[in-house]
Amino acid sequence: MAKATKDGPRRDDGVWDPLKDNKADKHAAAGQPKTPQTESPSYRLAYADEEFLGREELRPVRLQLELMKAEMMLTEQGIKSTVVLFGGARIPAPGQVPWAAHNEVQRNSLTAASVYYEEARKFAELCGKQSAAFHHQEYVVVTGGGPGVMEAGNRGAAEAGAPSIGLNIMLPHEQAPNRYVTPELSFNFHYFAIRKMHFMMRAKAVAVFPGGFGTLDEMFEALTLIQTKRMERIPLILFGEKFWRTIINFEALAEFGTIAPGDIDLINFVETADEAWKIMVDFYGL
């Protein structure tokens, strides 16, 4: 049986090119006479109509588009697995003034926390070197793409000569991509849920540094997926045991009965990049 063919623009190899076809349609529409009919919103091509795509009823389509765009582009880049770095956007690099501090206590705390920026950078550099052994298809560093610990992660990978991913999200602040994200792997999201899916879909490890609500949300998301076996168990590494045990009483949850005593074993506490990397080496036999 003969295969169906499409008329319209084709690539150099003769295959129909839908992208060129879409561009041709939009160009043709733009060149049509200006009449009440062609100027009507109803006449716009659906995929080129931002007002239409932004409607409440189109949310399922927008969710699907956010899921598919990053997935298709990561697949095209050959990326098979990632190492996820979560952590505070407000943690400065060593020597920098904490831009988010509102008082002296916060300024001192965030200045001291710059050690985590450095450990995140070192850990990402180790991941980047390992990734090179897999042609940068495995153990690719992924962060939220912003400043602070996220910047440190992308920076460490770049210093190792490795690509890294940034999954930014539209926020009132802190949302611009840092300069170390590989441009071809820099993504922007509207929906937190879809962004979280991309963090977890390829993860071979999750490293969590001190942070705020967003970091806590991401950490518990990962813990819950592992606890409920919705994803395979992977190393979940928390940097800064004192910080984490100060803000979360994991043992109290187990004593109360809302988690199993063994659930605490899903967490690995470390202080340095070398300690975290040893966990990775032991877990995967690297």
N, C-alpha and C positions, 0 to 999 in steps of 0.2 A: 504493500500500500504506500502510495506516495505521501511524503510528509507535508503537512500544511506549511505554507510559506506566507510571509507578510510582505506587503509592499511598503516602501519607504526607505529612509536612509540606511546605509549599510556600513559596516566596518571595512577595513582594508581586506579582510579575509572573505568578504562577501556576506557575512552573517548580519541579519537585521539588527540594528542598534536602537533599542527603545529610548535611550537617553537622547540620541540625536533626533529621533522621531518626536519626542516630547518637546524638545527645543524648537523644532520646526513648527509644531502646532502653535506654541506660544508666540513665536515670531509672526506666524501668519495671522493669528488673532490680533496682535498688536498693530498690524498693518491694515486692518479692515477699516472701512469708512466709519467715522464717528456719527452714530445715529442713536436715537433713544433706545433702540433694541440692543446694539452692541455695547452701549454704555451701562446697561442694566446689570446689577450684581448677578442676576440669574444667568447671564450669558457667559460668565467667566468659566474657564475650564476648572473643574472641581479640584484637581490636584494643585492648581496654581492660585487658588482662592484662599488666602490666609484667613479672611474673615469667616469663611465657611468652615475651614479646618479648625478654627478656634471655638466653634460652637460647643455648648455643653454636651449635646448628643454625640459629638465626635470624639469624646474622651477615649473610648475603647480603641479607636483608630490611632490616636496620638500615643497611647500606651504601647500599642503594637509597633509603631514606627520607632519609638525610643528603644524598644527591645531589639528590633531587627537591625537598625542602623549600626550600632556598636558591635553587635554580634557578627554581622556580615563583614565589617571592616577588620575586626580582630582576626576572623577566620582567614580573610584574604592576606593578612600579614603573617599568617602561619603560627599565631600564638596559641599554644596548647595548654599551658599552665601558668599560674601567677603566684607571687608572694605578696600578700596584702599588708600594707602598713596603715594603721589607723592612729590618730593622735591629734592633739590640740593645735588649732590654727594659730593660737596666741603665744605659743612657746617660741622664743626668739633664738636666733643663732648666737653662739658664744660671742660676746663683745657688743651685741646689739642692745639698744634700749627697748624694753618691752612696750610695744605700742598700745597694748590693750590694758595696761595697768591703770586702775582708778585711784589707787592710794599706795602708801608706802609698803604696806603688808603685801599687796599683790605684786608690786614692783620687785620686792625682794624674792618672793616665791617664784615668779616667772623668770627672773634672772638666774636663780639657782637651777631652774628646770631646763636651762639651755643645755645641760649635760645630756638631756634626752634627744635634743636636736642632733648632737654629735654622735650619739649611739645609733640613732636612726640612720644617719648618713653612712656610718661604718657598716651597719647591718645590710643596708641596701647595696653597698659596694660589694660585699661578700656575695650577695645574691646575684649581682650583675656578673661577677666573675664566673660563678657557677653556670649562669645562663649561657655564657659564651661557649661552654662545652657542648651545649645543645643547640648551637646556631641561633641563640636568642629566641628559641621557641618555647623553652621550659623555664620555670623559675623567674619569669619576667615581673619586675616590681610594678605594683599598681598602688596608687594613692588617690586621695580625693582631689588632687591637682592644685590645691591651694597653698597658702603659706605655712609657716611653722613646721611641724613634724612632716607634713605632706611634702613641703619643699625639700626637706632633708632627705626624704626617701628618693625622690626623683633626682636630686643632686648626686647622691651616692651612686646611683645606677649610671648616671652620665659620666661620673669620674672613673667608673670602671669600663667606659666605652660601650655601655649597653643601653638599648632603648628602654623606655619605661612609659607606663600608661598613666594618664590623669583623667579621673572621672569627676569633673566639676559639676556643680549644680547651681541653679539660679537662686541667689540669696540677696537680702538687702546689703550684705557686706561679705567680705572674705571670699568672693566667688571667682576672681580672675585667675586664670591658669598661671602657675609659676613658670619661670623661664627655663626650667630644667626638664619639663615634660617633653617627650618626643612629639613634635608637631603633628605627625601623622597618626599619633595615638592619643591626641587630646580631644576629649569628648565633653559635651555639655548636656545636662539633663534638667528637665522640669520636675519629674516625678522621683521622689526619694525611693519608692518601691522598686522601680526599674533599675535605678542606680545600684541599689543593694543587690539585686539579682546579678548584675555584672561583677560586683565585687566577689560574690561567692561561687559563681558558675565554674570558674577555672582555678579556684584557690587550692594551693598545696600547703599553705601555711598562712596564719594570721598573726601578725605582731601588733600589739596594742600598746601605745605609749600614753602617758597621762593626758587627759583632755576633758572636755565638758560634756554637755548633753548629747551632742552628736556622736562623740567617741563612745560614750556609754551605750547609746542606742545601737551602734554598729557592733560593739563587743557582745552585747546580750543577744543580738540577732544571730551572730555566728555561734555563740554558745548553745542557743536554743536549737539551731539546725543540727548541730553535732549531737546534743543530748537526745533529741528525738529521732536520731538516725535518718533525718531527711537528707543528710549529706554524709559522706564517709568521714571517719575521724581523721583529723589533721592536727598538726601542732598548733595549739593556741597559746601564744606567748605574751605574757604581760610584763612590760618593763617597769621597774620601780615598785617592788613589793610593798614598801612602807606606804606609798601613795594609795595603792589599791586596797590594802587592808585598813587604811584609815577611813576611806569613804564607803567601803562595802564589807560587811561582815558575812563572808561566805559560810563560815562555820555555823553562824546563827541560823541561816537558812536550812542547813542540814539538821541542826538540833531541833528546829521547829517542825521539821518534816516536810517542808515545801519543796526540797530537792533531796535526792538520795545522797547518802554520805559519799558514795563513789563519784558523784558528779563533780566534786571539787577536784578530783584527779584529772579532769579534762583540762585544767589550767596549769601552765608552767610559769613560775615566777623567775625572772632574771633581772640582772642589773646592767649587763654589758652585751654588746653585739657578739662577742666571742662566745659567751654562754648561750645566747640564742642560736648561733650558728651550729654549736655542738648538738643542740636538740635536733636541728634539721639533719645534720649528718647522721646521727644515731637513728633517727626515725626512718630515713630513706636510704641509709647505707651509702651515702655519697662518698 
